[in-house]
Amino acid sequence: MKVCLIEPPKFVSLTNFVSTISMPPIGLAYIAAAIREEGHDVTVVDGPGSAPRNYHLFKDEIRVRGLTREQIIERIPYDSQVIGLGCMFTSHWVYVRELVSEIRKLFPTAFLLMGGEHVTGFPEFSLEQAPLDSVVLGEGEETIVQLLEHVEKGLPLEDVLGIAYKDAEGVVRVNSRRNRMKGIDSIAQPAWDLFDIQKYNEVNQPHGSSQGKFMPMLATRGCPFSCTFCTSPNMWTTEWIPRDYKRVVDEMQEYQNSYGATDFQFEDLTAIVRKDWIGSFCDEIISRGMKITFQLPSGTRSEGIDFEIATKLKAAGCHEFSFAPESGDPRILKAIKKKVDLPKMFDSARSALKAGINVGCFFIIGFPEDDYRSVLKTYGAIIQCAVIGFTNVNLNAYSPQPNTESFRELQRVGVITEFDDKYLMSLFTFQDFGAKKTSYNSRFGDLELSLMVNFGVFLFYVIYFLRKPNRIVQLFLDMGSESASNKSTKMAKSFFKDAFTIMKNKLIKN
């Protein structure tokens, strides 16, 4: 079959760090590889990556990075039989659903499907709001192959595990979920030849700090924990499956040879769970004499990191990673099922910093269980991070992600009653320091929550620079360099890069 896969453009706000990241879409690349391996003809339209320095406004309100809707539709082959889109972030749904409607008008007979965390959390909602034929739930490689087989042969979709779909009468049906794939080493490597990797490297705004030509990677899948606010238990279940560490290193060397990659951004949910695995992985890199760097920017666990492991990580090329305790209050940690021991986490951080690895930390304020005392304890943890020597802290407002345990509780008590655009966009502004947050905590108003989040960030960086004033000099040096010494300077560089491009584009238009 002729299949066209689309990565929709992304929202961008200069004061939302996550939105300024420009990374090749590894999820779509894996799906493209799985489809192609089955003999289908695959085309990719990479909305953000094809025009990473093009910005346009959506509904005159929010800036979008990438191709316009018209440009995306122009690139879809006219004879496409199946058109698939990804939608990771629910906040982007307000844009993606309109893109789907436009595609449907011009491709009335094509089978339209979508995957990603949004549709996995909101399958019925997605199928009711957009003219999709089916959505893929959770891990997609096996599911998409079976779904395409059934579409091609006209077989009933009710037999395909891991999808939701509209039946002949337009009624939404949600099938049972598919079990997680066990043999993940047999999954085809991402089809990066269908993407412009060079263009992403020219933009040079990866997830972690930039240390050279980068490539996204996955060494593991899933997370063994069940935090109440996280989408992972629904998207991936609570099973953590590592790849064969030798195969991971093989893939890194392939990217060195094919793309000149020297820096690897591991986008794993929880890369470090077992000391034996991460130790063997590092030993393999060292034994091959590879001169590379790698980052774990999405956050990882501290239990597997002591000074011995941290030393191995540094020797293998690990430049930076982050921990994600989320709160500084043990009461909140228990309420959100965040199984982390803060004193032990700080000990692990000291070991990593001593070994020469930059360490960051993720916190959240505004959990429904939060009160002023717990916020003060989180501030205390943030101060401790700054004093110990952490190189960045990412502090966000709480956001009720679709179909998480916390989201369902807010539904039960009547705090969330409808999935309107205000709710959808609150899932974007919760990370935006320049926007007013939406509070889902009865104790804090929207403005109060926004001020508390911004104050926490201010608190960290005041101590961060006072503790080592030479960091101010390093920040300016990084501005003129292709690399970034840590994630903090990388965030600053991304801000100014995007701001400069937006101003330049406006001058050209005028």
C-alpha distance (Angstrom), angle and dihedral (degrees) to the residues before:
residue distance angle dihedral
M1 . . .
K2 3.78 . .
V3 3.80 106.5 .
C4 3.80 127.1 -175.7
L5 3.81 118.1 -165.7
I6 3.80 120.4 -161.9
E7 3.79 131.0 -160.6
P8 3.83 103.1 -160.9
P9 3.82 120.7 -136.5
K10 3.80 117.3 -93.1
F11 3.78 134.4 -123.6
V12 3.79 114.4 -111.0
S13 3.78 130.5 -161.3
L14 3.79 119.3 172.7
T15 3.79 90.1 -138.3
N16 3.81 94.6 48.5
F17 3.82 105.1 82.4
V18 3.81 96.1 -165.7
S19 3.81 91.7 54.0
T20 3.82 92.3 56.3
I21 3.82 91.5 60.4
S22 3.80 113.1 109.6
M23 3.81 109.8 -165.3
P24 3.81 133.5 154.4
P25 3.84 107.9 -101.4
I26 3.79 102.6 -107.9
G27 3.82 94.4 -176.8
L28 3.80 93.3 56.9
A29 3.82 90.7 43.9
Y30 3.82 90.6 56.1
I31 3.82 91.3 48.7
A32 3.80 91.6 48.3
A33 3.81 89.9 52.4
A34 3.82 92.8 49.4
I35 3.80 92.2 50.1
R36 3.79 94.1 45.8
E37 3.80 91.7 48.7
E38 3.82 87.6 61.3
G39 3.79 91.0 57.4
H40 3.81 100.6 -100.2
D41 3.81 122.2 141.0
V42 3.82 105.4 -113.6
T43 3.82 129.0 -164.4
V44 3.80 123.8 179.2
V45 3.80 128.1 -152.6
D46 3.79 106.9 -166.2
G47 3.80 104.2 -163.4
P48 3.83 99.4 -171.9
G49 3.80 97.5 31.6
S50 3.80 97.2 49.3
A51 3.81 92.6 58.3
P52 3.82 107.8 15.5
R53 3.79 93.2 160.0
N54 3.79 95.2 48.1
Y55 3.80 115.7 99.1
H56 3.78 127.4 -177.7
L57 3.78 134.6 168.7
F58 3.79 124.3 -106.3
K59 3.81 112.0 -147.3
D60 3.83 87.7 -16.6
E61 3.80 88.1 -76.8
I62 3.77 114.4 80.6
R63 3.78 132.5 36.2
V64 3.81 118.7 -121.0
R65 3.82 125.6 -159.4
G66 3.79 119.0 -142.8
L67 3.77 141.0 17.3
T68 3.79 119.8 -3.5
R69 3.81 119.1 -114.3
E70 3.79 89.4 -103.6
Q71 3.81 92.1 52.1
I72 3.81 91.8 49.1
I73 3.80 92.9 51.2
E74 3.82 90.9 47.6
R75 3.82 89.4 58.1
I76 3.81 95.9 52.2
P77 3.83 107.8 101.5
Y78 3.80 109.3 -111.8
D79 3.81 91.9 -128.9
S80 3.81 96.8 52.2
Q81 3.79 110.6 141.7
V82 3.78 96.0 -173.7
I83 3.80 126.1 31.0
G84 3.79 118.1 -169.9
L85 3.79 129.6 -174.2
G86 3.78 134.6 -171.0
C87 3.79 125.3 -136.3
M88 3.77 115.1 179.7
F89 3.80 100.9 162.8
T90 3.80 120.1 54.4
S91 3.82 91.1 -147.7
H92 3.82 88.3 66.2
W93 3.80 90.7 58.4
V94 3.80 91.2 87.8
Y95 3.81 87.2 64.3
V96 3.80 100.1 34.0
R97 3.81 95.6 52.8
E98 3.83 89.6 58.8
L99 3.79 90.7 47.8
V100 3.83 89.2 52.6
S101 3.82 90.9 50.4
E102 3.81 91.3 52.1
I103 3.81 91.3 48.4
R104 3.80 91.1 50.0
K105 3.81 91.5 54.5
L106 3.79 92.2 55.1
F107 3.81 97.4 35.9
P108 3.82 103.1 38.1
T109 3.82 95.7 162.3
A110 3.81 99.3 41.8
F111 3.80 118.8 107.6
L112 3.82 105.9 -116.1
L113 3.79 119.0 -155.6
M114 3.80 137.7 164.8
G115 3.80 138.0 -161.9
G116 3.77 137.0 -173.9
E117 3.76 141.4 84.8
H118 3.80 95.2 -60.0
V119 3.80 97.1 58.6
T120 3.80 90.8 38.9
G121 3.80 88.7 58.9
F122 3.82 96.5 37.3
P123 3.84 108.3 27.9
E124 3.83 98.4 147.9
F125 3.79 93.1 41.3
S126 3.82 91.8 49.9
L127 3.81 94.7 48.7
E128 3.80 91.5 47.2
Q129 3.81 95.0 48.6
A130 3.81 100.2 43.6
P131 3.83 133.7 38.6
L132 3.80 93.5 -109.9
D133 3.78 121.5 145.2
S134 3.80 96.3 -154.2
V135 3.80 144.1 -6.3
V136 3.81 128.0 -148.7
L137 3.79 116.4 -130.6
G138 3.80 120.2 -144.8
E139 3.79 124.1 -34.8
G140 3.78 105.6 22.5
E141 3.81 115.7 -168.6
E142 3.82 98.7 88.6
T143 3.79 94.2 33.3
I144 3.79 96.2 53.0
V145 3.80 92.1 50.2
Q146 3.81 92.6 52.5
L147 3.80 92.1 42.9
L148 3.81 92.2 53.6
E149 3.80 90.3 48.5
H150 3.80 90.9 54.1
V151 3.80 92.6 45.8
E152 3.80 92.2 48.8
K153 3.82 94.3 47.9
G154 3.79 96.4 37.4
L155 3.81 92.6 -117.8
P156 3.83 121.3 158.7
L157 3.80 113.3 -86.4
E158 3.79 91.4 -145.2
D159 3.82 87.1 81.7
V160 3.82 94.1 59.4
L161 3.79 112.4 95.4
G162 3.79 117.9 -144.5
I163 3.79 101.2 31.0
A164 3.78 141.2 98.3
Y165 3.80 119.3 -152.7
K166 3.78 146.9 163.8
D167 3.79 114.9 -101.9
A168 3.80 125.5 -143.1
E169 3.81 90.9 -79.6
G170 3.81 92.5 49.9
V171 3.81 93.3 -106.8
V172 3.81 115.2 145.4
R173 3.81 113.9 -119.6
V174 3.81 123.2 -170.7
N175 3.80 114.4 -157.9
S176 3.79 126.1 -153.5
R177 3.78 115.4 -81.4
R178 3.78 121.1 -99.0
N179 3.80 118.6 -118.1
R180 3.78 115.9 -105.6
M181 3.79 116.4 -92.2
K182 3.79 111.5 -102.3
G183 3.78 101.6 -171.3
I184 3.78 97.4 57.9
D185 3.81 91.9 157.2
S186 3.81 87.3 72.6
I187 3.82 92.7 59.6
A188 3.80 112.6 111.1
Q189 3.80 114.7 -107.3
P190 3.81 115.7 -103.4
A191 3.81 113.5 -77.1
W192 3.80 93.9 -119.9
D193 3.80 91.5 160.2
L194 3.82 86.6 76.5
F195 3.82 91.5 60.0
D196 3.81 133.8 65.3
I197 3.80 99.5 -116.2
Q198 3.79 92.2 169.5
K199 3.81 91.7 59.8
Y200 3.81 91.5 53.7
N201 3.79 89.6 52.1
E202 3.80 91.4 49.5
V203 3.80 89.1 56.6
N204 3.83 87.3 46.9
Q205 3.81 99.0 -164.9
P206 3.82 104.4 130.4
H207 3.79 125.8 165.7
G208 3.79 95.1 -100.9
S209 3.79 129.8 34.9
S210 3.79 112.8 -56.3
Q211 3.79 115.3 -110.7
G212 3.80 102.0 162.0
K213 3.78 137.5 -54.8
F214 3.78 104.0 -7.9
M215 3.78 138.9 -157.0
P216 3.81 128.9 -171.0
M217 3.81 115.8 -121.2
L218 3.78 142.0 -178.8
A219 3.80 118.7 -149.9
T220 3.81 95.5 168.2
R221 3.79 139.5 17.7
G222 3.76 129.2 -137.5
C223 3.78 134.4 0.5
P224 3.83 127.2 -102.0
F225 3.80 93.7 -141.6
S226 3.81 132.0 84.2
C227 3.82 108.0 -147.6
T228 3.80 109.4 -179.8
F229 3.83 95.1 -129.4
C230 3.80 97.8 45.8
T231 3.82 127.7 97.4
S232 3.80 93.1 -149.8
P233 3.84 97.6 90.0
N234 3.81 89.3 57.3
M235 3.80 97.2 37.5
W236 3.80 99.8 40.3
T237 3.83 104.7 8.3
T238 3.82 115.0 -130.6
E239 3.79 96.6 -68.7
W240 3.81 117.9 117.5
I241 3.81 113.3 -158.2
P242 3.81 121.6 -176.9
R243 3.77 124.3 -156.7
D244 3.79 122.4 -127.6
Y245 3.81 100.7 -78.4
K246 3.82 91.4 -139.6
R247 3.80 90.6 57.0
V248 3.80 90.1 50.2
V249 3.81 90.2 53.9
D250 3.81 89.9 45.6
E251 3.80 88.9 56.1
M252 3.80 91.2 49.2
Q253 3.79 90.2 53.9
E254 3.80 90.8 48.6
Y255 3.79 89.4 55.6
Q256 3.79 90.1 47.9
N257 3.80 89.1 56.4
S258 3.81 98.5 38.5
Y259 3.80 102.4 38.4
G260 3.79 105.2 15.0
A261 3.80 88.7 -114.7
T262 3.80 116.6 176.3
D263 3.82 100.0 163.8
F264 3.80 126.1 55.5
Q265 3.79 123.8 -159.5
F266 3.80 108.6 -156.5
E267 3.79 107.5 -153.6
D268 3.82 94.5 -171.5
L269 3.79 117.3 143.6
T270 3.80 90.4 -132.8
A271 3.78 111.8 0.4
I272 3.79 99.1 174.2
V273 3.80 115.0 54.8
R274 3.82 103.5 123.1
K275 3.80 122.0 46.8
D276 3.80 91.9 -153.0
W277 3.81 92.8 56.3
I278 3.80 97.1 46.9
G279 3.81 90.8 42.8
S280 3.82 92.0 53.0
F281 3.80 91.0 45.4
C282 3.80 91.4 54.3
D283 3.81 92.5 44.8
E284 3.81 89.6 53.2
I285 3.81 92.8 53.4
I286 3.80 91.3 46.7
S287 3.81 94.1 47.2
R288 3.82 90.8 53.4
G289 3.80 91.3 52.2
M290 3.80 93.0 -126.5
K291 3.80 115.9 175.1
I292 3.79 100.3 -150.0
T293 3.78 143.0 119.9
F294 3.78 128.6 -138.5
Q295 3.80 137.8 -171.7
L296 3.80 136.7 -156.7
P297 3.82 98.1 -154.8
S298 3.82 98.4 160.9
G299 3.78 92.9 66.0
T300 3.77 133.0 -102.8
R301 3.80 142.2 -155.8
S302 3.79 124.5 -78.7
E303 3.83 99.2 -150.4
G304 3.78 93.1 82.1
I305 3.80 95.4 50.5
D306 3.79 123.6 85.6
F307 3.80 128.0 145.8
E308 3.82 92.9 -82.8
I309 3.81 92.8 53.6
A310 3.82 92.1 40.1
T311 3.81 89.7 54.2
K312 3.81 90.3 51.2
L313 3.80 91.2 47.4
K314 3.79 91.1 52.6
A315 3.82 92.9 46.1
A316 3.82 89.5 51.2
G317 3.80 91.7 52.3
C318 3.81 105.6 -93.4
H319 3.78 106.1 158.0
E320 3.79 103.7 173.9
F321 3.78 143.8 -5.4
S322 3.78 138.2 170.0
F323 3.77 138.1 -133.9
A324 3.80 122.0 -146.0
P325 3.83 112.9 -151.4
E326 3.85 90.1 148.3
S327 3.83 94.1 -162.2
G328 3.78 138.5 38.5
D329 3.81 93.0 -147.6
P330 3.83 118.7 88.2
R331 3.82 89.2 -151.7
I332 3.81 91.1 59.1
L333 3.79 92.1 43.6
K334 3.78 89.1 56.7
A335 3.81 92.7 45.9
I336 3.81 93.4 52.1
K337 3.84 92.2 41.3
K338 3.78 91.8 -119.0
K339 3.77 102.9 158.7
V340 3.77 100.5 -155.2
D341 3.80 131.8 128.4
L342 3.81 105.3 -145.2
P343 3.85 97.7 -156.8
K344 3.81 90.5 49.8
M345 3.81 90.7 46.3
F346 3.80 90.3 54.1
D347 3.81 89.6 48.9
S348 3.80 89.7 53.2
A349 3.80 89.7 49.1
R350 3.80 91.4 52.0
S351 3.81 89.3 51.9
A352 3.81 91.6 51.1
L353 3.80 93.5 46.1
K354 3.81 90.3 48.3
A355 3.81 88.6 52.8
G356 3.81 89.7 52.9
I357 3.82 100.7 -103.1
N358 3.79 120.9 135.3
V359 3.81 112.6 -124.1
G360 3.79 129.1 -157.9
C361 3.78 133.0 -176.8
F362 3.82 137.9 -147.7
F363 3.79 122.9 -143.3
I364 3.80 134.4 173.7
I365 3.80 129.4 -156.1
G366 3.79 123.8 -165.8
F367 3.79 103.8 45.5
P368 3.83 108.6 161.8
E369 3.82 86.3 -111.8
D370 3.83 94.1 51.8
D371 3.80 123.0 111.1
Y372 3.81 132.9 173.1
R373 3.79 92.4 -85.5
S374 3.81 93.3 53.3
V375 3.81 90.3 47.5
L376 3.81 89.6 53.5
K377 3.81 89.6 51.0
T378 3.80 89.5 51.2
Y379 3.81 88.9 51.3
G380 3.80 86.9 51.5
A381 3.81 90.6 53.7
I382 3.80 90.1 48.0
I383 3.80 90.5 52.3
Q384 3.80 89.6 49.3
C385 3.81 89.4 52.5
A386 3.80 90.5 53.4
V387 3.81 93.6 46.6
I388 3.82 93.5 47.4
G389 3.80 90.3 52.0
F390 3.82 107.7 -102.2
T391 3.80 110.0 167.9
N392 3.80 97.7 -144.0
V393 3.79 142.2 9.0
N394 3.79 121.8 -159.6
L395 3.82 109.5 -156.9
N396 3.79 118.7 -175.8
A397 3.77 138.1 172.8
Y398 3.79 116.2 -107.8
S399 3.79 114.5 -93.6
P400 3.83 125.6 -169.4
Q401 3.79 102.1 -129.1
P402 3.83 117.0 -156.6
N403 3.79 118.1 -76.1
T404 3.79 95.6 -8.0
E405 3.80 118.4 141.6
S406 3.80 90.2 -107.5
F407 3.82 91.7 49.1
R408 3.80 92.0 51.6
E409 3.80 90.8 50.9
L410 3.80 90.7 52.5
Q411 3.79 88.0 51.2
R412 3.81 90.9 49.9
V413 3.81 93.8 53.6
G414 3.81 93.0 43.9
V415 3.82 100.1 -109.9
I416 3.83 91.5 119.0
T417 3.78 112.0 39.7
E418 3.81 104.0 153.4
F419 3.78 139.4 20.7
D420 3.79 97.9 -127.6
D421 3.79 125.4 155.9
K422 3.80 91.5 -94.2
Y423 3.79 89.8 61.2
L424 3.82 92.1 43.4
M425 3.80 93.3 51.6
S426 3.81 92.3 45.4
L427 3.80 84.4 69.6
F428 3.82 87.8 64.2
T429 3.79 101.6 40.1
F430 3.82 93.5 50.5
Q431 3.82 86.7 80.7
D432 3.80 95.3 40.4
F433 3.79 115.3 99.7
G434 3.78 90.9 -168.1
A435 3.81 95.5 54.9
K436 3.78 133.4 70.8
K437 3.79 110.0 -105.0
T438 3.78 125.6 -132.7
S439 3.79 110.3 -121.0
Y440 3.80 120.1 -143.1
N441 3.80 91.1 -179.8
S442 3.81 117.2 96.0
R443 3.83 91.1 -145.5
F444 3.80 97.4 56.2
G445 3.78 129.9 56.2
D446 3.80 122.4 -143.6
L447 3.80 95.2 -100.6
E448 3.79 92.8 42.7
L449 3.78 91.8 52.6
S450 3.81 90.9 48.1
L451 3.80 91.4 52.2
M452 3.81 92.6 47.0
V453 3.80 92.1 52.4
N454 3.79 93.7 47.1
F455 3.80 91.5 46.1
G456 3.80 90.8 53.9
V457 3.81 91.2 53.4
F458 3.81 90.5 46.6
L459 3.81 90.0 49.6
F460 3.80 92.8 54.8
Y461 3.79 97.0 46.6
V462 3.81 95.1 45.9
I463 3.81 89.1 57.6
Y464 3.81 91.1 38.0
F465 3.81 92.5 59.9
L466 3.82 96.9 34.3
R467 3.79 90.4 52.9
K468 3.81 92.1 54.1
P469 3.84 111.7 13.2
N470 3.81 90.1 -177.0
R471 3.81 86.1 74.9
I472 3.80 87.1 76.8
V473 3.80 89.0 59.5
Q474 3.81 90.5 45.7
L475 3.79 89.9 52.1
F476 3.81 91.4 57.0
L477 3.80 92.1 43.6
D478 3.80 89.9 52.9
M479 3.79 90.4 53.0
G480 3.77 89.6 67.6
S481 3.79 95.4 41.3
E482 3.80 133.6 83.7
S483 3.81 90.1 -132.5
A484 3.80 133.0 57.3
S485 3.79 122.8 -137.5
N486 3.81 91.4 -144.0
K487 3.78 143.5 -12.1
S488 3.82 93.7 -86.8
T489 3.80 93.5 60.5
K490 3.81 89.6 40.9
M491 3.83 89.6 57.2
A492 3.81 90.8 49.8
K493 3.80 91.3 49.2
S494 3.81 92.0 49.7
F495 3.80 90.3 51.2
F496 3.79 93.5 53.3
K497 3.81 93.9 40.9
D498 3.80 92.6 54.8
A499 3.81 93.1 40.5
F500 3.81 91.2 51.9
T501 3.81 92.5 47.6
I502 3.80 92.7 48.9
M503 3.82 91.5 50.1
K504 3.81 91.2 46.0
N505 3.81 92.2 50.5
K506 3.80 90.9 50.1
L507 3.82 91.4 51.7
I508 3.82 91.1 49.7
K509 3.82 91.6 50.4
N510 3.80 91.6 48.5
